[in-house]
Amino acid sequence: MATMKDVAKLADVSVTTVSHVINGTRYVSPELTGRVNRAIEELDYHPDPLAQGLSKGESQTIALVVSDIVNPFFPQVARGVEDCVREHEFSLILSNTDENANQESQNISLLESKRVDGFVISPTGGGGENIQPLIEKDLPVVCIDRELPEVTVDQVFSDNREGGYKAIQHLIDRGHENIGIILESTEIASFKHRLEGYKDALKDHGIEIEEEYIKKSGLEVEGAYASTESLLSDHPEVTAIFSTNDLMTEGVLRYFKEHEVKCPEDIALVGFDDPEWAASFNPSITSIAQQPYEMGYQAAHLLFEEIEGTEKARTPRKIELDTELRIRESSASAG
């Protein structure tokens, strides 16, 4: 590949002159400009946008930091971010934290050293402490998926409380009262709010909240499997389960299969996130659907407002996206 030095040699000018012609940073006579442009064309030279950005203190790169790209929710978020980033002719770097605040801190530090122009972050449970330093450095940041009330920054997330409420309202309408819930963690705002929606719906219908029906499973499918086993072994009266994300639903379904639990005949199920396989599974899974692509795109759009300074000195925005109950076969009426 041709270099700027090759262009300078062919045009019989200095490398500095070639740089000024390409970047428009200083007047260069028409004669020298013509020689440089002809040399560029003859050598098929293409400037390195990363090098150009770094020379200006920019990288034309956005960082997307998520908890786990294996979770089917986040690839759709990433696609929304990437589409917006591409429209602005920037590049995207993806980073996983494995829901670990220390790993999140390390990843952010590494990305800072790469001089990324901004961050879209799905924060860990303790992520506010890692995001605050970026804000204090005036680095553009937008948080997604998990609301951080204590952090003054743009945020895009779902109405998780309302989504949880819809799930339980639907099950109550189908005649269920003994409803279990499988959670990743209440330290993460989205799950905390889904649990609040679960409790609010029960209270509004005069159904007593049984703390033993609330199972925290951790981050893995295996944890959801174990939580389902504990719930149904200790409480055979439970007739329905609300699983609060894709991985939790997968764990519940794995338990059903291995223990020959019939859904919805034995236990009804409502999931959260609505992955593509939910509609084609047998039985098809009733789910609370989020808008992951829209979440990613809107977050990136807000980030570019910060980067480009088109909305200076504005109050940070919180965009709360609606959820949708998609009724399928897994949530049949109580027997």
Secondary structure as UniProt FT lines:
FT   HELIX           4..11
FT   HELIX           15..23
FT   HELIX           30..43
FT   HELIX           49..55
FT   TURN            56..57
FT   STRAND          61..66
FT   TURN            69..70
FT   HELIX           73..87
FT   TURN            88..89
FT   STRAND          91..96
FT   TURN            98..99
FT   HELIX           101..113
FT   TURN            114..115
FT   STRAND          118..121
FT   TURN            125..127
FT   HELIX           128..136
FT   TURN            137..138
FT   STRAND          141..144
FT   TURN            149..150
FT   STRAND          154..158
FT   HELIX           160..173
FT   TURN            174..175
FT   STRAND          179..183
FT   HELIX           189..204
FT   TURN            205..206
FT   HELIX           211..213
FT   STRAND          214..216
FT   HELIX           221..234
FT   TURN            236..237
FT   STRAND          240..243
FT   HELIX           246..258
FT   TURN            259..260
FT   TURN            263..266
FT   STRAND          268..273
FT   HELIX           276..278
FT   TURN            279..280
FT   STRAND          286..289
FT   HELIX           292..308
FT   TURN            309..313
FT   STRAND          318..321
FT   STRAND          324..326
FT   HELIX           329..331
//
